[in-house]
Amino acid sequence: MKRSDINIRDPFVLVYGGAYYLYGTRGATCWGPADGFDVYVSRDLAEWEGPFACFQNDGTFWADRNYWAPEVYRYRDGFYMFASFKHPTVHRGTAVLRADSPMGPFRPWSDGCVTPKDWECLDGTLYISRQGKPYMVFCHEWIQAGDGEILALPLTEDLRAPAGEPRLLFRASEASWCQSVHHSSGVTGWVTDGPFLWRTEAGALLCLWASFSQGGYTEGVAVSDNGEIDGRFTQAEPLFMDDGGHGMVFRALDGQLYLTLHSPNKKLLERPVFHPIAEKDGQLIRVG
């Protein structure tokens, strides 16, 4: 199938073993009851095979809705999925699953969510420091926080549990382009979605993230002042302001860098989009 045939939100690409593995939130079940995640496989980023179910709730998993934003990483001896889940009696949060293959089957690894139990959280992403310390960078959701937050939480080396307290990196309203939104529950605030950490060849540490601007869903970038997760993050120019976001960066097999995100941000119309990008002066720029 073509990429244009794939309806997912929050696309994430793992490059492994000469192939591309594409994960994401199932478009059809994003906002309600849900029971799994799929993976699509390609050798050229044009033709894809799938979907192949890589995680399926067999009835014993605790969450029953809002299966969001699966990200898969090769780490030590396995493949680890960071994904967000919800249950009516449990705060939304990110849990960790594990498999022996990027195709799955993924099985629960952490004891429930790794994010704070009394917070509404989402979109956890894995970051490994220069010293080899694992962190989960995640969003404290705006519907609870008001001004959406992005924080870094140290993890145990096996990725099963927190190893400290979360540290605030920045809030959504710190971006001059970010506009407030109104929720049907009556809450008005500023959204943070989809953090993803990328280190440039020049050593700069960037945090991609998404929110809303005049152009709709927008992919922003924040920069650490010391090149590490404990630095002060300031906002740079957005990468994409045309109703697309929740992006990440990957290097293709030929060395080309791509930004992938979903666009448009409309139910059942979302598609994974790939934009060639390059590094310049410690920043990311679109080149096509």
C-alpha angles and dihedrals in degrees: 000000000000123000088246088065093059116093107197138129126216097026118205125185124204114193108206138147095358094307141091120237114198120199131176150141112294105248096214096054101031099111102034143022112351138172112185157351134254136212128211122202131210140166097199108025089244107073117044135190122211158343095239116178107239098172125027127175105234091193096273099082115101101227124077104176147029098035097186143180108351113198120185126203134183104232126168108309101351152023118272126201121204110197139156125238141178140205126177091245098039129066114246112262148145121271130186124236129184139210138170092231135037085239091061146181087213117201131191112280106168123058096255118304121357092204118089109295096225096047130085101235139166148168102041114188130189121245124179115200124223086260091056096254114146121227135178112220110199147158126259096213119248095227087069103025096041092212102050114239136208115208140176120228121191113230134205113260091255090054092234101116147004117283097195143343126310118260121212114240099178146319127245096244091061087080110084091212095054116107128199121250134204123231124211088242089066097259119134119195150116121287129228117189139167110002116197126177122220128178115206123219087253089060100254116144113220129188113205114202140160137232139135131291136162088286094055124246107019137194110223133185131215124191128213113228094216100035093249140091093257092058129104110268119216128185122257130188113299119255097216130017103166103098099288134105152126089100140169137189128239136172114234124224090262091054097256116138118228136191110212123192138146120264140213100029093222127119113268091358096079115121133177108254125195121207121185110235138178138202117249127170091344093309138097120246131182114244102182 
